[in-house]
């Protein structure tokens, strides 16, 4: 898979070669433009496609695990209307999950966070604001967002979170620095449900069940009735296939808290 440092180095070497070559024969400006164009699009795609691990490594699955485990994860909560329903379904099926929570939502619904922990699920950091501009924040602002959310969970539960999922799956060198400073583990996924798109309940469910297998991490959002309906059917499917949903830290064999 392409990495930022490799692409940057290859781009620099190519530009140097073009400059040196230009001393011996005319070199069209289009050649430089082509190199810049390729670099730009690779960097842009790498910043939005978290599974590339372009800027830094995220953990997306554990296909080498021996146990019949998968991990269902939820982003963007807690939500006062839908998260309790999600928790009820998980409890009914004796399934465990991981909730990547937005700090602002935690401030509004601390009682739901406490229930998530009490029910045996794990929680991770999903930034404080979930701003669409998060990818353009400077280092100080990124650190502030992540530290604030971690502090909220620590104050409410006594737990120091180590798991982080980027908002909108955006990664960049600044986020890489913040993650390293705060010693967070970035968690991605390899089964994306697309439950926040206009796709129907049936389409979302089929997208998951057609590809899910041992060791996979599923991305859902505890923010809509559609997701609740999908989850109910997904848990029945997992029961039928003898697959068990566990917290992502158990699947990946890492510590969720410091």
N, C-alpha and C positions, 0 to 999 in steps of 0.2 A: 504494500500500500504506500502511496505517496506521502512524504513527510515534508513539513515546511522547510526544515533546514536543508534537506536534500534538494528540493526545488529551488530554493534561494541560491544554493551553491552552484547548481547546474546552470541557472540563469546568469549568474555572475561570470562563470567560466565562458559561457557562450558569448556574452557581450564582449569580454576581453578578446576572445578569438576573432570576433567581428571587427573590433577596433584594430587589432594587429594586422588582420587581412587587408583592411582598408588602406594601409600604408603601401601595399604592393599592387592593389588594383581597386578600382572604384567599387564601393559597396553601397547598394541602394538603401535609402532610409527605411524602405519597407521591411527590410530584414530586421532592423532594430525594433520596428513597430510590431512585427510578428512575435518576436521574443517577449516583448512587454505584454502583448495581448495574451499570450499563453500563460505567462506568469500571473497576470491579473485574474484570469478565469480559474486557474487552479487554486489560487489563494482564496478566491471568493467561494468556490464550491467547498473547499476544505474547511472554511469557517462555518458553513451551514450543515455540512454532512458529518455529523458527529462520529459515525462509524468509520470514517476514514482515519481517525486518530491523527489528523493532519498537524495540529498544533501541539497536542499532548494526548497521552493515552487515557482512554476511558474503558471501562469494563462493560462488555455488552452481553456476555453469556458465559456459561461454563459447560461446554459440550463434553468435557472429560469426566464429569461427575458420574459416580456409580449409581447413586440413588435416583429414583424416578421423580426428581424435583424440577419444578419450574418456578419462576417468580412473577407474580402479578404486581405491577407498580402503578401508583396513581400520582399524577401531577396536579398542581394548581389549587389544591384545597388548603385547609379544610373548608368545606361548604356546609352550612347549617342545614340545608335542605336534603342534600344527597349523600354526604359522607356517612351520616348515621345509618342510612339504608344500605350503603356498601358494607359497613361494619356488621350489620345484622346478617347479611348474606354470607359474609366470610365466616362468621361465628356458626351459622347454621351448617355450613359445609366443613367446619373445622379446618379452614384454610387460613394461611397467614400471608400478609402482603407488606409492601413498603410504601409509605406515603411521603412524597417529596413536597414539602409544604412551603407556601409563600408566607413570609414574615407578617405582612399586613393582614392576612387571613388568620394567622395564629393570634394576633392581638384581638381580633374580633371574636374568635371562637376558641378560647383556651380550654374550655371544658371538653371539646371534641378531641383536641390533642391528648388530653389526659386519658380519654377513653381509648384512643388508638394504642397508647402505651400499655394501658391496663389489659387490653385484649391480646397483647402479645405480638403486636406488629412493630415494625421498626420505622423510624422517621429519618428523613434527610432534608438537606437545605436546597431550596429552589429559589433562592434570592429573596430579598425583602419586598421589592416592588413589582417584580416580573415585568419591568418596563420593556417596551418594544425597542428602546434605544440602549438596552443594556450592553450590547456589543460595541457601543461607541463610548462607553464610560471610561474614565481614566482609572489608574490603579487605586487611588485613594477612594474613589466612589465605589468601585467593585468590592474592595475590602470592607468598606463601611456596610454595604448591603449584606454581605455574607456574615460578617461579625455580628451585626444587629440580629439577624435571624438566629444565629447560633446562641446568642445571649438570651433571646426570648425563650428558646427551648430549655436552656440551662436553668433559667429562673423558674420556669413552670414545672420542670420535671427532674432537674438535677442532672440531666444527661448532656454531655458535650458531643454534639454530632460530628461525625467524620465523613458522612456520605454527602455528595453534592451532585445535583443534576442541573446542567445549564438551562437557563430560560431560553425557549425556542431552539434549543440544541446548538446555540451559537458558542463557538470557541474562538479564541484569538490569543496572541502572545501576552496581553495584559491579564486576561483571565487565567492563563497558565501561571503567571507570576503570583497572582493572588491565591490560587489553589495550593501552590507550593509553600507559600508563606504560612498559610493557615493549616497546612498538612491535611488537606481533604482528599478523599478518593472520589473521582468522577465516575458516575454510573450512567451508562447509556442503555441501549436495548437492542434486540435483534428481531423483535416482532412488534411492528408499529401498527396499532389498530386503526388509526385515522378516525377515531370516534368523535373528534371535534369538527369534522368536515360534514357536508350535507349528505354523505352516504347513509343509507338506511340501516336500521338495526341488523337486518339480515345480512347485508353486505359487510358490515363491520365484523359480525360474528364469523362469517365465512372466511374473511381475510385472516382472522386469528387461527381458527380451527384447521384451516387447510395447510398451515405450515408449522404449527407449534409442536415441539417435541422436547424430550428431556434436555435440561440445561438452558432453556430459553428464558429470556426476560421480556415480558409483555408491557407495553406502554398503554395505559388508559388514563382517563381524567375523571376524578370524582366530582363532576360539575354539571351533570345533565341526566335527565331521566333515561335517555337512550343508553348511556353507559351502564346505568343500573340494570336495565333490561338485558344488555349484552352480558354483563357479569353473571347474572343469574343463569343464563344458558351456558356460559363458558364453564362455570363451576360444575354444572351437571356433566358437561363434556369431559372435563378433567377426571371426574369421578368414574365415568364410564371407561376412560382410557387408562385408569390406574395411575394417574399423574397427580402429584400433590404440590400445591402452591405453598412456598415457604418464603420468609423474608429474603430479600436479595443478598443480604450479608451472609446468610446461611448457605445460599446457593453458591456464592463466590468464595466462601470460606475466608471472610475478612471480618474485622471488628467494626460494628456500626458506630461505636462511641469510644471516646478517648478514656 
